[in-house]
Amino acid sequence: MLSFSLGSQQLSTFVRLGTALILGSVIGIERQWRQRAAGLRTNTLVCLGAAAFVDLGAVLAGPASTNVIAYVVSGVGFLGAGAIIKDGAGIRGLNTAATLWCSAAVGASAGAGELASAVYITALLMVINLAFRPISRFVDKRSSTAQVDIVYRIHATCADTSESRVRDCLLQAIAQRPLVLRQLRTEDSDEEHQVVIHAEIETPSQDKTLIADIVDQIRRDPSVSSVEFGEGTSEVE
């Protein structure tokens, strides 16, 4: 009759790889349920493979097995990069790639014999992928309701002797309209005896007509040589 016995190292290897297989499956089931590109088999294989390499490194290299862990981390990084897809102006697959990376961390912990750490990492990963989902949706919904104000910047170049008059004209034009003056400052121009008046104006909606009226009003001053304006945005709660 053929008989055999398992050494303590072999038994330890079986326990580590078995733990990695189970934990990788737990991670993969959640991903498969969410219909992600990297599902049950992918996460299980990544977790098991990481555990196998780390365990083999511990058997063959002993204390030098930390180099094996470094190679596992970099190798899974390349694997995760393949899950990231550029979709127009957006990017998809970042969470899938990050989950694969964490699956490798679970496997590496199991392969190193840190079974409690592997279980704890798996639990944290499940919390992130399950419990954090409604939180992230709430944050997205909250941020989408933030008011975005339009900011216009007017730059008027005029004679330095007429600075006060042009500033008063600008302030009066803003006060007559539903606008908010955020900033008003003056700086010297590159041309002699000329200054540039910078005004930053905020409005809750895009309305270039109001700004164009102000620009036309300032241009009527004979001391004003040029007027320019630009547009930007400002997010507020």
Backbone as JSON, one array per atom type, in Angstrom:
{
  "sequence": "MLSFSLGSQQLSTFVRLGTALILGSVIGIERQWRQRAAGLRTNTLVCLGAAAFVDLGAVLAGPASTNVIAYVVSGVGFLGAGAIIKDGAGIRGLNTAATLWCSAAVGASAGAGELASAVYITALLMVINLAFRPISRFVDKRSSTAQVDIVYRIHATCADTSESRVRDCLLQAIAQRPLVLRQLRTEDSDEEHQVVIHAEIETPSQDKTLIADIVDQIRRDPSVSSVEFGEGTSEVE",
  "N": [[0.86, -1.19, 0.0], [0.52, 2.2, -0.87], [1.84, 4.85, 0.89], [2.02, 8.08, 2.34], [3.32, 11.02, 3.89], [2.79, 14.34, 5.01], [5.09, 16.94, 5.33], [5.84, 19.45, 7.83], [6.32, 21.88, 6.58], [5.16, 21.56, 4.06], [2.5, 21.16, 4.79], [1.99, 23.63, 5.93], [2.25, 25.22, 3.66], [0.04, 24.32, 2.12], [-2.07, 25.19, 3.73], [-1.69, 27.97, 3.64], [-1.95, 28.56, 0.88], [-4.52, 27.57, 0.47], [-5.99, 29.3, 2.09], [-5.52, 31.7, 0.75], [-6.82, 31.11, -1.65], [-9.52, 30.94, -0.82], [-10.0, 33.52, 0.26], [-9.42, 35.11, -1.95], [-11.48, 34.27, -3.6], [-13.69, 35.26, -2.22], [-13.32, 38.03, -2.54], [-13.46, 38.11, -5.33], [-16.09, 37.24, -5.88], [-17.71, 39.39, -5.1], [-16.86, 41.26, -6.98], [-17.61, 39.96, -9.34], [-20.36, 39.92, -9.02], [-20.89, 42.58, -9.29], [-20.48, 42.8, -11.92], [-17.95, 43.4, -13.03], [-14.92, 43.9, -14.97], [-12.72, 42.42, -14.08], [-13.38, 39.66, -12.47], [-14.59, 36.93, -10.55], [-12.78, 34.71, -11.15], [-10.44, 36.05, -11.98], [-9.62, 37.67, -9.76], [-9.31, 35.67, -7.87], [-7.25, 34.13, -8.99], [-5.18, 36.03, -9.04], [-4.81, 36.5, -6.3], [-4.19, 33.9, -5.39], [-1.91, 33.36, -6.95], [-0.11, 35.34, -6.06], [0.19, 34.53, -3.42], [1.35, 32.01, -3.81], [3.83, 32.62, -5.03], [5.07, 34.15, -3.02], [5.14, 32.32, -0.91], [6.73, 30.31, -2.07], [9.07, 31.75, -2.4], [9.72, 32.18, 0.28], [10.33, 29.59, 1.07], [12.52, 28.89, -0.55], [14.3, 31.09, -0.56], [14.3, 32.17, 1.97], [14.94, 34.64, 4.38], [15.47, 36.48, 2.36], [13.23, 36.62, 0.84], [11.73, 38.88, 0.65], [12.32, 40.27, -1.63], [10.91, 38.88, -3.55], [8.29, 39.6, -2.94], [8.36, 42.29, -3.69], [8.62, 42.04, -6.45], [6.2, 40.8, -7.04], [4.4, 42.84, -6.4], [5.07, 44.83, -8.31], [4.58, 43.37, -10.65], [1.79, 42.85, -10.53], [0.98, 45.42, -10.7], [1.4, 46.06, -13.41], [-0.49, 44.31, -14.47], [-2.85, 45.4, -13.43], [-2.83, 47.83, -14.76], [-3.65, 47.12, -17.28], [-6.35, 46.87, -16.95], [-7.36, 49.37, -16.89], [-9.17, 51.68, -18.7], [-9.41, 54.14, -21.17], [-12.08, 56.19, -21.68], [-13.33, 58.19, -23.81], [-13.36, 61.41, -22.54], [-13.11, 60.53, -19.99], [-12.04, 58.04, -17.55], [-12.1, 54.57, -17.08], [-12.11, 51.73, -14.89], [-10.31, 52.09, -12.82], [-10.96, 51.45, -10.16], [-11.22, 48.71, -10.41], [-8.58, 47.97, -11.06], [-7.31, 48.78, -8.72], [-8.51, 47.06, -6.91], [-7.54, 44.59, -7.79], [-4.88, 44.94, -7.11], [-5.07, 45.05, -4.33], [-6.02, 42.48, -3.92], [-3.74, 41.04, -4.55], [-2.19, 41.85, -2.4], [-3.54, 40.62, -0.32], [-3.1, 37.93, -1.01], [-0.29, 37.88, -0.86], [0.08, 38.34, 1.85], [-1.13, 36.06, 2.92], [0.52, 34.09, 1.79], [2.86, 34.66, 3.1], [2.33, 33.69, 5.55], [0.94, 35.29, 7.26], [-1.88, 35.01, 8.18], [-4.0, 36.1, 9.65], [-3.7, 38.8, 9.1], [-4.21, 38.73, 6.36], [-6.92, 38.01, 6.29], [-7.97, 40.24, 7.57], [-7.29, 42.32, 5.82], [-8.83, 41.55, 3.64], [-11.4, 41.89, 4.73], [-11.43, 44.66, 5.12], [-11.2, 45.47, 2.46], [-13.62, 44.55, 1.39], [-15.37, 46.15, 2.82], [-14.72, 48.66, 1.76], [-15.43, 48.35, -0.98], [-18.14, 47.75, -0.78], [-19.56, 49.09, 1.42], [-18.62, 51.69, 1.11], [-19.64, 52.46, -1.3], [-22.36, 53.63, -1.39], [-21.67, 55.93, 0.01], [-19.84, 57.26, -1.65], [-21.53, 57.78, -3.8], [-23.31, 59.56, -2.61], [-21.59, 61.7, -2.09], [-20.9, 62.38, -4.73], [-23.4, 63.18, -5.67], [-23.87, 65.32, -3.99], [-21.78, 67.05, -4.69], [-22.46, 67.6, -7.31], [-24.55, 69.31, -7.06], [-23.47, 71.65, -6.31], [-23.16, 75.13, -6.64], [-22.1, 76.78, -9.51], [-20.49, 79.57, -10.21], [-20.07, 82.16, -12.63], [-17.19, 83.83, -13.58], [-16.05, 86.9, -14.61], [-13.42, 88.76, -16.07], [-12.28, 91.96, -16.39], [-10.17, 94.11, -18.19], [-8.96, 97.19, -18.35], [-7.28, 99.69, -20.06], [-5.99, 102.85, -19.46], [-5.33, 106.43, -19.31], [-3.08, 107.53, -16.78], [-3.83, 109.79, -15.39], [-6.55, 109.72, -15.48], [-7.44, 107.64, -14.01], [-8.99, 107.48, -11.58], [-11.5, 108.42, -12.43], [-12.23, 106.5, -14.36], [-12.3, 104.2, -12.79], [-14.4, 104.85, -11.06], [-16.47, 104.99, -12.87], [-16.55, 102.33, -13.7], [-17.23, 101.03, -11.29], [-19.75, 102.12, -10.85], [-21.17, 101.15, -13.06], [-21.16, 98.4, -12.52], [-22.61, 98.34, -10.13], [-25.16, 98.95, -10.98], [-26.13, 96.65, -12.03], [-27.0, 93.1, -11.74], [-24.55, 92.02, -10.41], [-21.49, 90.9, -8.83], [-18.76, 92.39, -7.41], [-15.63, 91.11, -7.16], [-12.94, 91.72, -7.08], [-10.84, 94.55, -7.46], [-8.3, 96.26, -8.9], [-5.33, 98.16, -9.64], [-2.63, 98.51, -11.9], [0.61, 99.45, -13.15], [1.05, 100.22, -16.58], [2.79, 98.93, -19.49], [3.18, 100.94, -21.24], [4.06, 104.38, -21.25], [2.76, 106.63, -18.84], [0.38, 105.33, -18.62], [-2.1, 103.18, -17.18], [-3.38, 100.01, -16.02], [-6.51, 98.83, -15.28], [-7.84, 96.31, -13.39], [-10.63, 94.3, -13.09], [-12.56, 91.97, -11.35], [-15.38, 90.15, -11.77], [-18.32, 88.61, -10.58], [-20.97, 86.45, -11.48], [-24.12, 84.71, -11.21], [-24.95, 83.33, -13.44], [-24.25, 82.64, -16.89], [-23.81, 85.42, -18.77], [-22.98, 87.25, -21.14], [-23.85, 89.57, -22.22], [-24.35, 91.5, -20.25], [-21.74, 92.05, -19.37], [-20.64, 92.93, -21.76], [-22.05, 95.3, -22.09], [-21.03, 96.81, -19.98], [-18.35, 97.0, -20.77], [-18.63, 98.45, -23.16], [-19.59, 100.81, -22.1], [-17.39, 101.74, -20.64], [-15.56, 102.09, -22.67], [-16.39, 104.42, -23.84], [-15.2, 106.47, -22.57], [-12.84, 108.92, -23.28], [-10.2, 108.7, -22.46], [-9.61, 106.06, -22.24], [-7.82, 103.57, -23.7], [-7.93, 100.86, -24.43], [-10.01, 97.94, -23.89], [-10.48, 94.83, -22.47], [-11.94, 91.57, -21.92], [-12.35, 88.5, -20.1], [-13.42, 85.07, -19.37], [-14.29, 82.86, -16.68], [-14.69, 80.24, -14.18], [-16.16, 79.66, -10.94], [-16.48, 77.63, -8.18], [-18.89, 77.32, -5.67], [-20.41, 76.62, -2.44]],
  "CA": [[0.0, 0.0, 0.0], [1.29, 3.43, -0.97], [1.53, 5.79, 1.96], [2.89, 9.26, 2.36], [3.01, 11.97, 4.95], [3.13, 15.71, 4.69], [5.95, 17.62, 6.28], [5.24, 20.65, 8.41], [6.41, 22.98, 5.61], [4.16, 21.31, 3.03], [1.2, 21.42, 5.38], [1.87, 25.08, 6.05], [2.02, 25.74, 2.3], [-1.33, 24.01, 1.75], [-2.95, 26.08, 4.5], [-1.54, 29.34, 3.13], [-2.55, 28.66, -0.45], [-5.96, 27.38, 0.63], [-6.54, 30.55, 2.62], [-5.49, 32.67, -0.34], [-7.87, 30.73, -2.58], [-10.82, 31.29, -0.24], [-10.12, 34.98, 0.38], [-9.5, 35.63, -3.32], [-12.82, 33.98, -4.09], [-14.6, 36.21, -1.57], [-13.16, 39.3, -3.24], [-13.91, 37.96, -6.7], [-17.55, 37.11, -5.94], [-18.27, 40.74, -5.07], [-16.56, 41.89, -8.27], [-18.43, 39.29, -10.34], [-21.74, 40.37, -8.79], [-20.97, 43.94, -9.83], [-20.24, 42.68, -13.36], [-16.73, 44.11, -13.38], [-14.07, 43.18, -15.93], [-11.96, 41.45, -13.3], [-14.37, 39.08, -11.57], [-14.27, 35.85, -9.62], [-11.58, 33.95, -11.5], [-9.26, 36.91, -12.05], [-9.18, 38.03, -8.41], [-8.84, 34.45, -7.2], [-5.95, 33.78, -9.56], [-4.18, 37.01, -8.58], [-4.58, 36.24, -4.88], [-3.49, 32.61, -5.26], [-0.58, 33.49, -7.54], [0.74, 36.12, -5.15], [0.5, 33.67, -2.26], [2.25, 30.94, -4.24], [5.17, 33.17, -5.24], [5.65, 34.55, -1.74], [5.43, 31.09, -0.17], [7.88, 29.66, -2.7], [10.24, 32.56, -2.07], [10.07, 31.94, 1.68], [10.92, 28.25, 1.17], [13.8, 28.81, -1.25], [15.2, 32.2, -0.28], [14.3, 32.51, 3.39], [14.78, 36.07, 4.66], [15.57, 37.28, 1.14], [11.98, 36.51, 0.09], [11.11, 40.2, 0.48], [12.49, 40.65, -3.04], [9.81, 38.26, -4.29], [7.11, 40.44, -2.7], [8.52, 43.48, -4.51], [8.33, 41.66, -7.84], [4.76, 40.55, -7.12], [3.72, 44.15, -6.4], [5.27, 45.48, -9.62], [3.9, 42.58, -11.68], [0.34, 43.09, -10.45], [0.77, 46.79, -11.17], [1.24, 45.97, -14.86], [-1.76, 43.64, -14.73], [-3.91, 46.36, -13.17], [-2.83, 48.87, -15.8], [-4.41, 46.62, -18.41], [-7.78, 46.98, -16.67], [-7.74, 50.78, -16.98], [-9.6, 51.99, -20.06], [-9.76, 55.54, -21.4], [-13.38, 56.27, -22.35], [-13.54, 59.59, -24.13], [-12.64, 62.3, -21.63], [-13.04, 59.89, -18.69], [-11.23, 56.82, -17.4], [-12.8, 53.5, -16.38], [-11.31, 50.59, -14.46], [-9.37, 52.4, -11.75], [-11.33, 50.67, -8.98], [-10.9, 47.32, -10.72], [-7.13, 47.83, -10.94], [-6.96, 48.89, -7.3], [-8.96, 45.83, -6.25], [-6.56, 43.55, -8.13], [-3.67, 45.22, -6.32], [-5.37, 44.62, -2.96], [-6.09, 41.01, -3.94], [-2.36, 40.58, -4.47], [-1.74, 42.08, -1.02], [-4.14, 39.54, 0.49], [-2.37, 36.71, -1.32], [1.07, 37.96, -0.33], [0.0, 38.16, 3.3], [-1.4, 34.64, 3.18], [1.71, 33.33, 1.43], [3.89, 34.89, 4.11], [1.9, 33.1, 6.8], [0.19, 36.27, 8.05], [-3.25, 34.69, 7.82], [-4.9, 37.07, 10.29], [-3.6, 40.04, 8.31], [-4.88, 38.5, 5.08], [-8.36, 38.08, 6.54], [-8.3, 41.62, 7.92], [-7.22, 43.11, 4.58], [-10.02, 41.18, 2.86], [-12.56, 42.54, 5.34], [-11.36, 46.1, 4.8], [-11.46, 45.62, 1.03], [-15.05, 44.38, 1.19], [-16.02, 47.36, 3.35], [-14.52, 49.74, 0.8], [-16.18, 48.11, -2.21], [-19.57, 47.64, -0.53], [-20.1, 50.15, 2.28], [-18.24, 53.01, 0.63], [-20.32, 52.78, -2.55], [-23.38, 54.68, -1.2], [-21.05, 57.18, 0.46], [-19.29, 57.94, -2.83], [-22.66, 58.3, -4.58], [-23.81, 60.73, -1.9], [-20.64, 62.79, -2.32], [-21.07, 62.8, -6.12], [-24.66, 63.91, -5.78], [-23.71, 66.59, -3.28], [-20.89, 67.93, -5.45], [-23.12, 68.01, -8.54], [-25.5, 70.38, -6.76], [-22.74, 72.86, -5.97], [-23.39, 76.21, -7.57], [-20.92, 77.2, -10.24], [-20.64, 80.95, -10.64], [-19.24, 82.59, -13.74], [-16.33, 84.95, -13.22], [-15.54, 87.68, -15.74], [-12.31, 89.65, -15.73], [-12.19, 93.1, -17.3], [-8.89, 94.79, -18.15], [-9.11, 98.48, -19.04], [-6.08, 100.51, -20.09], [-6.35, 104.25, -19.58], [-4.31, 107.37, -18.87], [-2.97, 107.51, -15.32], [-4.55, 110.94, -14.83], [-8.0, 109.45, -15.51], [-7.68, 106.38, -13.31], [-10.1, 107.6, -10.63], [-12.76, 108.55, -13.16], [-12.56, 105.22, -14.98], [-12.67, 103.29, -11.71], [-15.75, 105.22, -10.61], [-17.4, 104.59, -13.94], [-16.66, 100.88, -13.65], [-17.98, 100.67, -10.09], [-21.15, 102.51, -11.04], [-21.77, 100.23, -14.03], [-21.37, 97.12, -11.84], [-23.66, 98.51, -9.13], [-26.46, 99.03, -11.66], [-26.47, 95.34, -12.6], [-26.93, 92.0, -10.74], [-23.19, 91.48, -10.44], [-20.73, 91.02, -7.59], [-17.37, 92.75, -7.64], [-14.75, 90.32, -6.3], [-11.63, 92.34, -6.95], [-10.58, 95.71, -8.3], [-6.94, 96.71, -8.64], [-4.69, 98.92, -10.71], [-1.19, 98.32, -12.02], [1.21, 100.26, -14.2], [1.11, 99.62, -17.92], [4.09, 98.99, -20.14], [3.25, 102.23, -21.91], [4.28, 105.5, -20.34], [1.59, 107.4, -18.4], [-0.8, 104.48, -18.78], [-2.33, 102.18, -16.14], [-4.36, 98.98, -16.36], [-7.46, 98.57, -14.2], [-8.32, 94.93, -13.46], [-11.85, 94.07, -12.31], [-13.04, 90.58, -11.35], [-16.82, 90.25, -11.52], [-18.96, 87.31, -10.44], [-22.4, 86.4, -11.8], [-24.6, 83.34, -11.04], [-25.25, 82.69, -14.73], [-23.46, 83.17, -18.0], [-24.52, 86.49, -19.46], [-21.96, 88.13, -21.69], [-24.46, 90.85, -22.59], [-24.11, 92.45, -19.16], [-20.33, 92.43, -19.4], [-20.42, 93.72, -22.97], [-22.58, 96.65, -21.84], [-20.06, 97.51, -19.13], [-17.18, 97.27, -21.6], [-18.99, 99.56, -24.06], [-19.71, 102.04, -21.3], [-16.05, 102.2, -20.3], [-14.88, 102.5, -23.9], [-16.82, 105.77, -24.23], [-14.29, 107.45, -21.97], [-11.77, 109.19, -24.26], [-8.87, 108.36, -21.94], [-9.46, 104.6, -22.28], [-7.24, 103.15, -24.99], [-8.36, 99.5, -24.77], [-10.74, 97.2, -22.87], [-10.6, 93.41, -22.78], [-12.55, 90.79, -20.84], [-12.29, 87.05, -20.22], [-14.42, 84.34, -18.61], [-13.83, 81.7, -15.93], [-15.71, 79.68, -13.29], [-15.83, 79.6, -9.52], [-17.43, 76.76, -7.49], [-19.25, 77.71, -4.3], [-21.42, 75.76, -1.86]],
  "C": [[0.9, 1.24, 0.0], [0.88, 4.37, 0.15], [2.49, 6.95, 1.88], [2.44, 10.15, 3.49], [3.48, 13.36, 4.54], [4.03, 16.28, 5.77], [5.27, 18.88, 6.79], [5.25, 21.81, 7.41], [5.36, 22.8, 4.53], [2.76, 21.58, 3.56], [0.95, 22.9, 5.52], [1.59, 25.72, 4.7], [0.58, 25.51, 1.87], [-2.32, 24.93, 2.46], [-2.9, 27.49, 3.94], [-2.21, 29.51, 1.77], [-4.06, 28.46, -0.4], [-6.63, 28.63, 1.15], [-6.59, 31.61, 1.55], [-6.59, 32.39, -1.35], [-9.24, 31.17, -2.08], [-11.01, 32.81, -0.21], [-10.19, 35.64, -1.0], [-10.87, 35.41, -3.92], [-13.85, 34.94, -3.5], [-14.55, 37.57, -2.26], [-13.75, 39.22, -4.64], [-15.42, 37.85, -6.84], [-18.21, 38.49, -5.96], [-18.05, 41.44, -6.4], [-17.41, 41.28, -9.38], [-19.88, 39.74, -10.24], [-21.94, 41.77, -9.34], [-20.71, 43.96, -11.34], [-19.03, 43.5, -13.8], [-15.86, 43.25, -14.29], [-13.26, 42.11, -15.25], [-12.88, 40.88, -12.22], [-13.81, 37.99, -10.68], [-12.94, 35.18, -9.94], [-10.33, 34.83, -11.47], [-8.74, 37.25, -10.66], [-8.67, 36.81, -7.65], [-7.46, 34.05, -7.69], [-4.86, 34.74, -9.09], [-3.82, 36.74, -7.13], [-3.78, 34.95, -4.69], [-2.07, 32.7, -5.81], [0.38, 34.26, -6.65], [1.15, 35.28, -3.95], [1.5, 32.59, -2.64], [3.68, 31.45, -4.42], [5.84, 33.53, -3.92], [6.01, 33.31, -0.91], [6.65, 30.38, -0.74], [9.16, 30.43, -2.38], [10.7, 32.34, -0.64], [10.76, 30.6, 1.85], [12.34, 28.25, 0.59], [14.8, 29.87, -0.81], [15.25, 32.59, 1.18], [14.09, 34.0, 3.6], [14.83, 36.96, 3.43], [14.29, 37.26, 0.33], [11.28, 37.85, -0.07], [11.27, 40.7, -0.95], [11.37, 40.09, -3.89], [8.55, 39.1, -4.14], [7.17, 41.7, -3.57], [8.19, 43.18, -5.97], [6.84, 41.39, -8.04], [4.0, 41.86, -7.22], [3.86, 44.81, -7.77], [4.56, 44.71, -10.73], [2.41, 42.79, -11.69], [0.03, 44.51, -10.89], [0.59, 46.83, -12.68], [-0.1, 45.32, -15.22], [-2.93, 44.6, -14.51], [-3.99, 47.45, -14.21], [-3.63, 48.43, -17.02], [-5.92, 46.71, -18.21], [-8.29, 48.41, -16.77], [-8.0, 51.14, -18.43], [-9.94, 53.47, -20.15], [-11.04, 55.58, -22.24], [-13.7, 57.72, -22.61], [-12.69, 60.48, -23.24], [-12.45, 61.67, -20.25], [-12.19, 58.63, -18.72], [-12.04, 55.82, -16.6], [-11.8, 52.43, -15.96], [-10.33, 50.87, -13.35], [-9.68, 51.58, -10.5], [-11.02, 49.19, -9.18], [-9.4, 47.06, -10.56], [-6.7, 47.88, -9.48], [-7.37, 47.64, -6.53], [-8.02, 44.67, -6.55], [-5.28, 43.72, -7.3], [-3.87, 44.76, -4.87], [-5.5, 43.11, -2.87], [-4.69, 40.41, -3.86], [-1.81, 40.76, -3.06], [-2.29, 41.01, -0.09], [-3.38, 38.24, 0.26], [-0.96, 36.72, -0.76], [1.08, 37.77, 1.18], [-0.23, 36.7, 3.67], [-0.17, 33.79, 2.88], [2.84, 33.51, 2.43], [3.51, 34.31, 5.46], [1.16, 34.05, 7.71], [-1.3, 36.11, 7.73], [-4.25, 35.68, 8.42], [-4.89, 38.39, 9.53], [-4.32, 39.91, 6.98], [-6.39, 38.61, 5.24], [-8.78, 39.52, 6.81], [-8.27, 42.52, 6.69], [-8.43, 42.82, 3.71], [-11.26, 41.88, 3.4], [-12.59, 44.03, 5.02], [-11.69, 46.35, 3.33], [-12.95, 45.49, 0.73], [-15.83, 45.6, 1.7], [-15.9, 48.51, 2.35], [-15.39, 49.56, -0.43], [-17.69, 48.04, -2.0], [-20.12, 48.84, 0.25], [-19.77, 51.54, 1.76], [-18.97, 53.42, -0.64], [-21.42, 53.83, -2.35], [-22.79, 56.0, -0.73], [-20.5, 57.96, -0.73], [-20.41, 58.5, -3.7], [-23.25, 59.55, -3.94], [-22.9, 61.94, -2.14], [-20.76, 63.3, -3.75], [-22.33, 63.63, -6.3], [-24.56, 65.27, -5.13], [-22.85, 67.56, -4.09], [-21.55, 68.42, -6.73], [-24.11, 69.13, -8.32], [-24.8, 71.67, -6.37], [-22.94, 73.91, -7.05], [-22.08, 76.62, -8.21], [-21.17, 78.6, -10.77], [-19.67, 81.24, -11.77], [-18.47, 83.83, -13.3], [-15.82, 85.61, -14.5], [-14.44, 88.6, -15.24], [-12.17, 90.71, -16.81], [-10.84, 93.79, -17.09], [-9.0, 96.05, -19.0], [-7.82, 99.27, -18.92], [-6.47, 101.96, -20.34], [-5.19, 105.13, -19.13], [-4.27, 107.4, -17.34], [-3.69, 108.68, -14.66], [-6.05, 110.71, -14.76], [-8.36, 108.19, -14.75], [-8.9, 106.45, -12.39], [-11.43, 107.65, -11.34], [-13.19, 107.22, -13.79], [-12.97, 104.2, -13.93], [-14.08, 103.58, -11.22], [-16.8, 104.81, -11.63], [-17.64, 103.08, -13.92], [-17.49, 100.43, -12.45], [-19.45, 101.01, -10.24], [-21.86, 101.56, -12.0], [-22.05, 98.88, -13.39], [-22.53, 97.22, -10.85], [-25.05, 98.54, -9.75], [-26.94, 97.69, -12.19], [-26.35, 94.26, -11.53], [-25.59, 91.28, -10.77], [-22.52, 91.71, -9.09], [-19.28, 91.31, -7.95], [-16.48, 91.99, -6.65], [-13.41, 91.01, -6.07], [-11.53, 93.51, -7.91], [-9.19, 96.24, -7.94], [-6.39, 97.41, -9.87], [-3.2, 98.63, -10.71], [-0.66, 99.15, -13.18], [1.25, 99.49, -15.51], [2.52, 99.7, -18.47], [4.29, 100.31, -20.87], [3.35, 103.36, -20.89], [2.98, 106.26, -20.09], [0.28, 106.62, -18.61], [-0.89, 103.5, -17.6], [-3.37, 101.19, -16.63], [-5.21, 98.7, -15.13], [-8.02, 97.16, -14.4], [-9.54, 94.79, -12.54], [-12.27, 92.62, -12.46], [-14.49, 90.59, -10.89], [-17.43, 88.87, -11.52], [-20.45, 87.42, -10.73], [-22.89, 84.96, -11.71], [-24.91, 82.61, -12.34], [-24.43, 83.36, -15.82], [-24.27, 84.2, -18.77], [-23.48, 87.49, -19.95], [-22.52, 89.49, -22.08], [-24.22, 91.91, -21.53], [-22.68, 92.95, -19.18], [-20.03, 93.29, -20.62], [-20.93, 95.14, -22.8], [-21.61, 97.47, -20.99], [-18.83, 97.91, -19.94], [-17.46, 98.44, -22.54], [-19.07, 100.88, -23.32], [-18.33, 102.61, -20.94], [-15.32, 102.71, -21.53], [-15.25, 103.93, -24.3], [-15.92, 106.84, -23.62], [-13.12, 107.69, -22.92], [-10.37, 108.82, -23.76], [-8.59, 106.87, -21.97], [-8.97, 104.19, -23.66], [-7.68, 101.74, -25.39], [-9.07, 98.86, -23.58], [-10.85, 95.76, -23.33], [-11.3, 92.71, -21.62], [-12.47, 89.31, -21.16], [-13.28, 86.4, -19.27], [-13.79, 83.15, -17.9], [-14.98, 81.2, -15.07], [-15.21, 79.68, -11.86], [-16.89, 78.77, -8.83], [-17.65, 77.26, -6.06], [-20.3, 76.75, -3.78], [-22.75, 76.5, -1.82]]
}
